[in-house]
Amino acid sequence: MKFLIASVALIAVYVLHVGTGSDLTFNIEYFWGQRHGAVVKLNYKAKKADWPRQPAYCYGALINWMEAVVPCSCVAYTNDASMSSPWFQAAHGTKVKAISTGDIMVGLMSHEHSPKEKTEQVAVTALKLHSKCDATFQVDYALLTLERKLENSRLAWINSPDNDEFRKQTERVSVGSAIGGNCVILRWSESIPSPGAPRKWEVIESSLKFQHWDMCLPLVCPLYQKDGTTKYDPKDLKQCQSKTEGKRYCLTWVQEISLCDLVPGTPVWCDVGDIRGLMGLVNNFTSWCPYSNFFNGIMEAFGDAFEIAYDHLRVRNSQYYSRVRFN
């Protein structure tokens, strides 16, 4: 009986939402295809003189045909000395300003090493920062609205549109992944297929695992300052222990580079039991990323993005979803 009531309620929500004229219909085919079709690349038109830590470019995840989530640290900044760094904990009261939508273009990661890199980019019509995104970047999410749909794109699968349920699922994945290692990131790799052949770029999947936060502590609270001799004395040790506004996880892999050195906003995908899809974005703006010392990196859980992403998640209109499903 409860299942029937829940199903009727879901159908009612579906009809109501479609009736408003806002197209958020659910179709499983929207999520078909290779995962890199759901990874967007944020390109800057120019380097800003007053933003010394401006990334070269960033990645993000396409959650609807014209909406993508990216790190807030990729689209907002303030005076460099006021923003968090591995050796400085910023104040929550220090606000950041969003860059102009006219300063950026968005394309697909899969077009990065092809002529489509330029021809298939689209403009950004709106940019919304998470309400808790400040100079600490502890909640490092922003939402981009695109001018039009990206060709050959697909949507990122979000396993649950319910925030509390998604957080529980992320915890389950962190345990299951540490044992089974069923999580991956996508990255570009350059290779030579055969002797004398030209170099070839291809998108590959690299496996990674969740691990104890202590392994990532040196990334956010190093023992020494940049000079390598002066001890670092953080103001708030709780921040070092990840007692922050956002939910961060420590990841690791066995590769030739540190996870921390990946493109900011690289999506983390997992398949653990009945939980699959986008789990979060690699977050390294406030981290120290030495090349050879560590192979770890930090992911901010997608649950932190629900404030700005929820209205655009088509899975909440799926007849297969129920709030009682995982109780």
N, C-alpha and C positions, 0 to 999 in steps of 0.2 A: 504493500500500500504506500509506504514512504517513497519507494522507488518511482511509483506511478505519479505521485504528487510532484516529486522533483522533476520528472520528465515533462509534465504539463507546464510547470513553472518555467522550465528552460525554453520550451516552445513559445510561451507567452513573451518571454524576454526577446527571443529571436524576432518574432513578428513585430513587436513594439519597436525594436531598434531599426528594422528595415523600413517600417512605416514612417520613420522620421526623415527619410531621404538620405541618411548617412549610410553609405554602402560599407558595411562591415560584415557582409555575409561570409560564412565559413565554407571553404571548399578545400578538401584535403589535397587537391592537385596544386594549390598555391604553394605547398611546401615540398613538392617533388623537385628532384634535381640535385646536382652536386652542391655541397655546402658553400663552396666559394661564391655561388650565385647569390647568397644572402649576406656576403661580407662587402661592405662599402668602403671606399677609400676617399678620405677627405683631403682635398688639395688646396693649398693656399696660393692666391694669385701673386703675393709678394711677401717678403720678409719685413716684419714690423721692427722699427728701430728701437722701440721702447719695450720690446719683449724678447730679451736675450735667450730665454729658454723655450722659445717657440719651436715646436716639433717640425721636422722636415715635412711630414704628413702623418695622418692617423688613419686607423681603421675603425669600423663600427659594425653594427648589425642592423639589417633591414627587418623591421618588425611589422611593417605594412607597406603597401606599394609606394607610398610617398612619405613614409616616416622612418627615420633611422635613429638609433641611439648611438652616441659617441661619448668619449670622455669629456667632461666639462673642462678639464685642463687643456683640451685641444681647441676650445672655442672661447675661453674666458681667461683673463689675467688681470694683474694689478702691478704695482711697483715690485720689482723682483725681490728686493730686500724684505718685503712684507709677506711674500708667499712661502709656504712650507717648503723645506728642503730636507735632505737627510740629516742636516746639522742644525735645523731651526724649526721649531714648532710654532706655526702661525696662530693668531687669535681668531676665534670664530667670528668676532665682530668685524674683521677685515673683509670687506666685500670685494668681489671681482666684477669686472665689466665684460660683457659679451662683445665679441668682435662683430663687425657688420656682416650681414648675410652676403653682401656684395663682394666680400673679401675671399669667399670660398666657393669651390665647386665640388660636386660629388659624382663619383663613378663607381665602377665595380673593381674589387681587388683583382679579379681574373683578367681585367683589361690592362693591367699595369705595364706589361712588357709587350704591348701591341699598339698598332695605330689607333685602336679604339679608345686608348687612354685619353686622347684629346677629343675625338669626335663624339663619343657617347657620354661625356660628362653632362650633368644637368645643374641648373642653378638652385640655390636654396632660397626659399621664400619666407621662411620663419625659423627662428632659433629660440628655444626655451630652455633656460637653465633650471636644474633641480633647485627647489627652494632652499635646500641645505648646502648647496655648492658655495663655498666661500674660499678664502685663501688657504685653508687647511687641505682642501680637496679630499676630505675624508669621505664625502659623498660625491663621487666623480662621474656624474651623468648629466647629459644634455640631450635634447630632442631636436632633430632637424626635420623640417618639412620641405620636401623636394618639389620642384616646379612640375615635374612629370615623372611617370614611371620609368625606371631604368630598364633598358632592353636586356633580355636574357636573364632577368633576375628571378629569384624565388624568395619566399619569406622564411625567416628564422623560426624554427619551431620552439615555442615556449610551452613547457609541459603542463603548466597550470596558470590560469589567470588570477588565482586567489593568492594574495601576498603571503598570508600565514602558511598556507599549504606549500607554496613554492619554497619558502624558507626551510620548512621541514624536509622537503625533498632534497634541497641543497646539502643539508646536513647528512642525509642518508647517502648521497653521492660521495661526499667527502670521505666517508668511512669505506664505502664499497670501492671507490677508485683507488684508495691507498692500498687495497689488497689486489684488486683485479687490473687496475690501470686502464680503464676503458674510457679515458678522456683524451681529446686531441686538440691541437691548434693547427691552423693552416698557415703555411709560409711559403715564400718563394725560394727555390733552390736552383743554383746554376750548375750545370753539368756538361761534360763532353761525352756524347753518346758513344763515340768510337775514335780511335787515333786519327788525327787530322781533320775530324769533323768540326764544324763550328759549334761554339758554345750554345747551350740550350737552356732556356728558363722554363720551369714548370712549377705548378703549385703542388706541394706535398703535404701529407698529414704526418705530424710528429706526436707520438704518445707522451702523455704526462700523467703525473699522480699528485694527489693532495698529500700534504705532510704537515707535521706539527709546526705551529707558528714560530717556535723558537728558531727554526732553521732559517726563517726570513727576517728575524730580528735585526741582524747586521745590515739589512737593506734599508731599514727605516731609522735605526738608531746605532750607527757605527760606534766602535769603541773610541775612535780618535777623530779629530777634526780633519779637514782636508790636508793640513800640513803633515799629518801622520805622526805627530809627537804630542800635541796638546789633547788631553782627554776630553771627550765629549760628555757634557753634563746636561742631559735633557731636563726641561722644566717639569714635564709630566710623564712619569714612567708608565702610567696607564696607557698612554698613546703608543708607547713602544710595544706594549703587550696587546696591541690591537683593540683596546677598549675605546673605540671611537664611535662617531656618529654612524658610519657605514659599516658594512660587514665585509671584512677582508679575509681571504684564505691564502695560505702558502702553497705554492705549487713547485714541482721539480721535474726534471727530465734528464736523460742521458744524451746530450748533444754536444756539439763543439762550441756553442755559445751559451751565455746565460739567458734564461727565460726573461730576465729583467731587461735584456737588450732588444727584445722584440718590438715591433711597431706598436706604439701606444694604441690601445683600443682593440687589440687582437682578440677576437671572440674565442671563448673556451667552450667546446662541445663535448657532451658526455652521453654515454649509453650504459647505464648501470641498472640492471633489472628492468622494471617497468618505467623508469625515469630516463628521459632522453631529451636532447636538444641543447639550446643555449643555456649555459650556467652563469656566465658573466664575461667581463672584459678584463684583459690584462691592464693593470694600473701601475705605471712606473714613474709618474711625474715627480713624486716626492721621494723616490728611492735612489739609492746609490747603486749603480750598475757596473761594477768592475768586470772586465772581460774574462779573466781567468780564475778569479777567486771562488765564485759561486755559480751554481747552475740552477738557482732558484728564482722564482718570480712571484708576484702578487696578483691575485685576481680579486676584483670587487664583484660581489654577487649581483646578479641581475635583479634580485629582489629589491635592491636599493633604487632601482629605476622605475618601480611601479607607479610612483606618484605622477610621472610624466608619460609613462608608456601604457598604462592600463586602458585608457579610452581607445587605443589603437590596436588592441590585441583581438584578432578575429577568433581565436580559440574560445573565447568566452561565449560565443554564439554557437558553439558546436553542440549538436545533440548528444555527443558522446561525453561531454563534460558534466560533472556534478560535484557540488561542494561536499557531498557525503561520500564520494567515491573512495577516498583514501582514509576515511575515519576508522 
